[in-house]
Amino acid sequence: MGLSKKVNIVQIISERRERLRDEIVREVPLTISVNEKELVTLQCSPHNLEYLTIGFLLSEGIIGKGAEIKYIDLNKKGWYIRVALRGDFSVDKYLSGKRIIGSGCSGAVTFYRDIDAQKCVPLQDETEYSYQKISSLMRQFQQSSLTFKHTGGVHSCALCSQEGIEILTEDIGRHNAMDKIFGECFIKGIPTQGKFILTSGRVSSEILIKTVKQKVPIIASHSAPTDLAVGLAEKLNLTLIGFVRGCRMNIYTNNYRII
């Protein structure tokens, strides 16, 4: 199944009315089960769902980088994905404690505890990138987001290095797009240290926490950050950049990495 489909619409421009075929994004409810226990249902784009699932489990702290996954089984008929982990898994333990509903897109709920930020360790990565490199890759990034060009209905996220864009994902949710990046890195053994993230969406606190957890020292967005994200980025020694447009960018924290 593709990320989009055609539908019939009536378009009105000024006083002109016309029947057209338009392209819209697809949305599916993906239910994640871990060790035969239902955990959550995510509203998402129907693509790279194995990566999304593992990235979500990483972001939520359910699995770590050393986790052993026995199998991942995706049923596209019911949009149900089963993950088997070695060892015991307790849904009650996962859901215990105070949790905050994050600013997710498309109804997809991102849960995180305020202690998540407290557990993050400040980044020690001193990798530098030129502002020209970031601006150039942002232009390439936007040109490569074909589903957004056709529908205007998705967010994009990319993992980049000095060599260029390594992974690019699209999803109706900006959190999902980022989780797909880190899920693919986990499954394929792709390192994230010394690289940077490009995103089309707003950088909120939970997006920033996802980035820090995977030891990525720089995140650059076409859009804006929130004040809480800026405060956390300063505290956790992450370089946060917003409004990367043309030759312009705003560096909010730790500008020493941008040369």
C-alpha positions, 0 to 999 in steps of 0.5 A, a space after each residue: 500500500 502506498 502513502 497516498 491515494 486519489 479521491 474525487 473532489 470539487 475545487 472552488 477558485 473564486 467563482 469557478 467550480 471544478 470536479 477534480 481528482 486529488 491526492 491525499 495521504 493514507 492513515 492507518 491505526 497500528 496496534 503494537 503488541 509486545 510479548 503478546 500484550 497490547 501496548 498502544 495504537 499509533 495513527 500513522 502512514 502505512 510504510 516502514 511500520 517495523 521501523 516505526 514500531 522499534 523506534 517507538 519502543 526505543 523512544 519510550 525506553 521499553 527497549 535499549 540498544 542491547 535489546 534482543 528481538 526474537 521476531 517482528 510480525 506485521 499483519 497488514 489486514 488488521 494493522 497489528 504488529 507483534 514484537 517478541 522480546 527476550 525476557 519478561 515484559 510488564 505492561 503495568 510496569 511500563 504504564 506506571 508513574 506519571 506520564 505526559 501526553 505529548 504534542 503528537 500529530 494526527 492523533 498519535 499520542 506520544 507518552 513520556 514521563 517528566 523523569 525521561 528528561 532528567 535521565 538524559 545525559 548531556 551530550 559530549 559529541 564535539 562534531 562540527 558541521 558547516 552552516 553551508 552543509 546544513 542549508 544544502 542538505 535541507 534544500 535536498 531534503 525538501 526536494 526529496 519529500 515526494 509525498 509532501 509535494 503531492 499531498 501536503 499531508 506528511 512530515 519528513 525527517 532525515 538522518 544526515 552525515 558529512 556524506 549527505 542524507 543517509 535515511 529519509 522518512 515520511 509520516 503523517 506524524 512528526 514523531 512517527 517520522 523520527 521514530 522510523 529513523 531510529 528504528 531503522 538505525 537499530 535494525 540495520 546497526 547504523 550508528 547515529 553519533 556524530 550525525 544530525 537530524 533534519 525535520 520539517 516539523 516543530 521541535 518540541 520537548 519530546 522530539 528533542 528528548 528522542 534525539 538526545 536519547 539516540 546520541 545525535 548532537 544536532 537537530 535542524 528544523 525548517 520550522 520553529 522550536 518551543 521554549 521547553 525544547 530550547 531549555 532542554 537543548 541548552 541543558 543537554 548540550 544539543 545544538 538546536 537550529 530552527 527556520 533553516 530556509 535558504 541561506 538563513 538559520 536560527 541557532 538557539 543553543 550550543 552554536 559552537 558545532 556550527 562553523 
